[in-house]
């Protein structure tokens, strides 16, 4: 990959990292969308997933550190979700799922979640924690789906937590960051067992630098500056972007 393509990609990755990290996400779906338009897209889809998971580890790690430092992590809530998600993300990462019907269904789910968040943005919901079995089952389903499509799962977890009233926006962001980091690692391990590691360090290092800068800016803004309502609105934007990227992929745009 040569300039100016590399420059455009780096700027795009930094912007995606800033936006996604502000709501505790790693940006995997955005990285996949950008990288799929580059010359490295000729690589097997599994290798593109590995780039996305690896960049997720950097950005979600930054988001988790900022939100945890801000006191927004509820350990009792996050553990059951992780128990269900981590092994299922590894299984999902081992599998490869293709098909436009799957992409259409996923896009509809993301748009619906964004609409519900936007519609309920002014509602003050009392937080009621889920039971352990329900949390484990929910985490397992999200982890499996995330592993199959090569993302960390935050685009599913955050709206679920907020819409069900299981957490407020910043608690959901803190939890999503840890969830994404561990699921990305699990997915990366699963894919490496399936076909090995295919990262090119000459490409990955500048990619990592770009998302590091974006992730630092976005996670600091989300955890320290933006309010709860602001995080919800940012999450709506993230969900709509993730959905639109998949729709454009289906249409070949």
C-alpha positions in Angstrom: 0.0 0.0 0.0 1.5 3.4 -1.1 0.7 7.0 -0.6 -1.8 8.6 -1.0 -3.9 5.5 -0.2 -2.0 4.9 3.0 -2.6 8.5 4.2 -6.3 8.3 3.5 -6.6 5.0 5.3 -4.7 6.3 8.4 -6.8 9.4 8.7 -10.0 7.2 8.3 -8.8 4.8 11.0 -8.0 7.6 13.4 -11.4 9.1 13.0 -13.2 5.8 13.4 -11.2 5.1 16.5 -12.0 8.5 18.0 -15.8 8.1 17.4 -16.1 4.4 18.5 -13.8 4.8 21.6 -16.0 7.6 22.9 -18.7 5.1 23.5 -16.4 2.3 24.7 -16.2 0.5 21.4 -13.1 -0.7 19.5 -14.2 0.2 16.0 -13.8 -3.2 14.4 -16.8 -2.9 12.1 -15.4 0.5 10.9 -11.9 -0.9 10.3 -13.3 -3.7 8.3 -15.3 -1.3 6.1 -12.2 0.9 5.5 -9.7 -2.0 4.9 -12.2 -3.8 2.6 -11.8 -0.8 0.1 -8.0 -1.0 0.0 -5.5 -3.0 -2.0 -5.1 -5.5 0.9 -8.7 -6.4 0.5 -7.5 -9.0 -2.0 -6.4 -11.0 1.1 -8.6 -13.6 2.6 -11.5 -12.2 4.7 -10.0 -14.0 7.7 -6.9 -11.8 7.5 -9.0 -8.6 7.4 -10.7 -9.8 10.5 -7.4 -10.2 12.2 -6.5 -6.6 11.5 -9.8 -5.5 12.9 -9.4 -7.6 16.0 -5.9 -6.4 16.6 -6.8 -2.7 16.2 -9.8 -3.4 18.5 -7.3 -4.5 21.2 -5.6 -1.1 21.2 -8.7 1.1 21.0 -10.9 -0.9 23.4 -8.0 -1.1 25.8 -7.7 2.7 25.9 -11.5 3.1 26.3 -11.6 0.6 29.1 -8.8 2.3 30.9 -10.5 5.7 30.8 -13.9 4.5 31.7 -12.6 2.2 34.5 -10.5 5.1 35.9 -13.7 7.2 35.9 -15.4 4.7 38.1 -17.9 3.4 35.6 -17.1 -0.3 35.6 -19.5 -2.6 37.4 -17.6 -5.8 38.0 -20.5 -7.8 39.2 -22.5 -7.0 36.1 -19.7 -7.7 33.5 -18.4 -11.0 34.8 -21.5 -13.2 33.8 -21.5 -11.7 30.3 -17.8 -12.4 29.9 -18.3 -16.0 31.1 -20.7 -16.6 28.3 -19.0 -14.6 25.6 -15.3 -15.5 25.6 -15.6 -19.2 24.7 -18.4 -18.5 22.1 -16.3 -15.7 20.5 -13.5 -18.2 20.0 -15.9 -20.7 18.4 -17.4 -17.9 16.2 -13.9 -16.8 15.2 -13.1 -20.3 14.0 -16.1 -20.2 11.6 -16.5 -18.1 8.5 -20.0 -16.9 7.6 -20.8 -15.2 4.3 -24.0 -14.2 2.6 -26.0 -11.0 1.9 -29.1 -12.2 3.9 -27.0 -12.3 7.0 -25.7 -8.8 6.4 -29.2 -7.5 5.7 -30.5 -9.0 9.0 -27.6 -7.6 10.9 -28.1 -4.1 9.4 -31.8 -4.1 10.3 -30.9 -5.1 13.9 -28.4 -2.2 14.2 -30.9 0.3 12.7 -33.6 -0.8 15.0 -31.4 -0.5 18.0 -30.3 3.0 16.9 -34.0 4.0 16.5 -34.9 2.7 19.9 -32.0 4.5 21.6 -32.9 7.7 19.8 -36.6 7.4 20.6 -35.9 6.6 24.2 -33.0 9.1 24.7 -35.0 11.3 27.0 -36.4 8.5 29.1 -35.1 8.1 32.6 -35.0 4.4 33.3 -34.4 2.8 36.6 -31.4 0.5 36.3 -32.3 -3.1 37.1 -29.5 -5.7 36.9 -30.2 -8.9 34.9 -30.0 -12.4 36.5 -26.8 -14.3 36.1 -28.2 -17.0 33.8 -29.7 -14.4 31.5 -26.4 -12.4 31.5 -24.4 -15.5 30.6 -26.8 -16.5 27.8 -26.8 -13.0 26.4 -23.1 -12.8 26.5 -22.8 -16.1 24.8 -25.0 -15.1 21.9 -23.2 -11.8 21.4 -19.8 -13.4 21.6 -20.7 -16.1 19.0 -22.1 -13.6 16.5 -19.2 -11.2 17.0 -16.7 -13.9 16.4 -18.3 -15.0 13.1 -18.3 -11.5 11.6 -15.0 -10.3 13.0 -16.0 -7.6 15.5 -15.8 -7.2 19.3 -19.5 -7.2 20.0 -20.0 -3.7 21.4 -22.5 -2.8 18.7 -24.7 -5.5 20.2 -23.9 -5.2 23.9 -24.2 -1.5 24.5 -27.7 -1.0 23.1 -28.9 -4.2 24.8 -27.7 -3.0 28.2 -29.2 0.5 27.8 -32.5 -0.6 26.2 -33.2 -3.3 28.8 -32.3 -0.9 31.6 -29.4 -3.1 32.8 -26.9 -0.2 32.9 -26.7 3.5 32.2 -24.8 4.8 29.2 -21.4 5.2 30.7 -21.6 1.9 32.6 -22.5 0.3 29.3 -19.5 1.9 27.6 -17.1 0.7 30.3 -18.5 -2.8 30.1 -18.5 -2.8 26.3 -14.8 -1.8 26.2 -13.7 -4.8 28.4 -16.1 -7.1 26.5 -14.8 -6.0 23.2 -11.1 -6.4 24.3 -11.5 -9.9 25.5 -13.7 -11.0 22.7 -11.3 -9.6 20.1 -8.5 -11.5 21.7 -10.6 -14.6 21.8 -11.6 -14.2 18.1 -8.0 -13.6 17.2 -6.9 -16.8 18.9 -9.7 -18.7 17.2 -8.8 -17.5 13.8 -5.1 -18.1 14.3 -5.9 -21.7 15.2 -8.0 -22.0 12.0 -5.6 -20.5 9.6 -2.6 -18.8 11.3 -1.7 -15.2 11.8 -1.6 -13.1 8.6 -0.7 -9.6 9.8 1.9 -7.6 7.9 3.8 -5.6 10.4 4.8 -2.9 7.9 1.1 -2.2 7.5 0.0 -2.9 11.0 2.4 -0.5 12.8 1.1 2.6 11.1 -2.5 1.4 11.4 -1.9 0.9 15.1 -0.4 4.4 15.5 -3.4 6.0 13.8 -6.0 4.2 16.0 -3.9 4.9 19.1 -4.2 8.7 18.5 -7.9 8.5 17.7 -8.6 6.2 20.6 -6.8 8.4 23.1 -8.9 11.5 22.0 -12.2 9.7 21.8 -12.1 7.7 25.0 -11.0 10.7 27.0 -13.9 12.8 25.6 -16.4 10.1 26.3 -15.4 9.2 29.8 -14.5 12.7 31.1 -16.3 15.3 29.1 -19.5 14.0 27.5 -22.6 13.4 29.7 -24.8 10.3 29.7 -27.2 11.7 27.1 -24.3 12.6 24.9 -22.9 9.0 25.0 -26.3 7.7 24.0 -26.4 10.0 21.0 -22.9 9.1 20.0 -23.9 5.4 20.2 -26.8 6.0 17.8 -24.3 7.5 15.3 -22.0 4.5 15.7 -24.8 2.0 15.2 -26.0 3.8 12.1 -22.5 3.9 10.6 -22.0 0.2 11.3 -25.3 -0.6 9.6 -24.7 1.6 6.6 -21.3 0.1 5.9 -22.7 -3.4 5.7 -25.6 -2.2 3.4 -23.0 -0.5 1.1 -21.1 -3.7 1.1 -24.2 -5.6 0.0 -24.9 -3.1 -2.8 -21.2 -3.2 -3.9 -20.7 0.5 -3.2 
